Amino acid sequence: MIKNEIKKNPVPGTKDGNAPYVPIRIHRKLVVDERGLPTEVIIPWQEYREIEELLGLDLDAAACDDLKKARQDREAGKEDAFVDLESI
């Protein structure tokens, strides 16, 4: 992504309420019906893969289970279930 397109966007739960915001441009072709109403969208494969990754749709069942467990640990206040980012 182009660096000067990156902006700061307040996101609840992040340090200082800020997280990087990266705008997405989707190059699309609309498929319309006989009345001119959109029925389908065609997008480039690479853009689809980026969207799929951003939404987490590319995660396997094991990764989804790990994320659910981590969320449960976080909500239960189990700090010992996590490591500091500095230690990674």
C-alpha positions in Angstrom: 0.0 0.0 0.0 1.2 3.5 -0.7 2.6 5.1 2.5 0.9 8.4 2.0 -2.5 6.7 1.8 -2.1 5.4 5.3 -3.9 7.5 7.9 -4.6 7.2 11.6 -8.1 6.1 12.5 -9.4 5.9 16.0 -10.2 2.3 16.9 -11.6 1.4 20.3 -9.4 -0.9 22.3 -6.1 0.1 20.7 -3.3 2.1 22.4 -4.3 5.8 22.4 -7.4 4.8 20.3 -5.3 4.8 17.1 -4.6 2.1 14.6 -3.3 2.3 11.0 -6.1 2.8 8.5 -5.4 1.5 5.0 -8.0 2.4 2.4 -8.9 -0.4 -0.1 -9.6 0.3 -3.7 -11.7 -2.4 -5.3 -11.7 -2.4 -9.1 -15.1 -3.9 -9.9 -17.4 -4.7 -12.8 -21.1 -4.8 -12.1 -23.3 -7.4 -13.7 -26.9 -6.1 -14.0 -30.2 -7.7 -14.7 -32.7 -6.7 -17.4 -33.9 -3.8 -15.2 -30.4 -2.5 -14.7 -30.2 -3.6 -11.1 -26.9 -5.0 -9.9 -26.9 -8.7 -9.4 -23.2 -9.7 -9.2 -19.8 -8.1 -8.9 -16.6 -9.2 -10.6 -13.3 -8.2 -9.0 -9.7 -9.1 -9.7 -8.5 -12.3 -8.1 -5.7 -10.6 -6.2 -8.1 -8.0 -4.7 -10.4 -10.8 -3.7 -7.5 -12.6 -1.9 -6.6 -9.4 0.0 -10.2 -8.9 1.1 -10.4 -12.6 2.1 -7.2 -12.2 4.2 -8.3 -9.0 5.8 -11.6 -10.6 6.9 -9.9 -13.7 8.1 -11.8 -15.9 5.6 -8.6 -17.7 4.7 -8.1 -19.1 8.2 -8.4 -22.8 8.8 -10.5 -24.4 11.5 -7.5 -24.7 13.9 -6.7 -21.0 13.6 -10.3 -20.1 14.2 -10.4 -22.3 17.3 -7.2 -20.7 18.6 -8.7 -17.2 18.1 -11.8 -18.2 20.0 -9.8 -19.6 22.9 -7.7 -16.4 23.0 -10.8 -14.3 23.1 -12.2 -16.4 25.9 -8.9 -16.1 27.8 -8.8 -12.3 27.3 -12.4 -11.9 28.4 -11.7 -14.0 31.5 -8.7 -11.9 32.3 -6.2 -14.8 32.0 -3.1 -12.6 31.4 -0.8 -15.7 31.7 -2.3 -17.1 28.5 -0.5 -14.4 26.5 3.1 -13.3 25.9 4.4 -9.8 25.6 5.0 -8.6 22.0 8.6 -7.7 23.0 9.3 -11.3 23.8 8.5 -12.5 20.3 
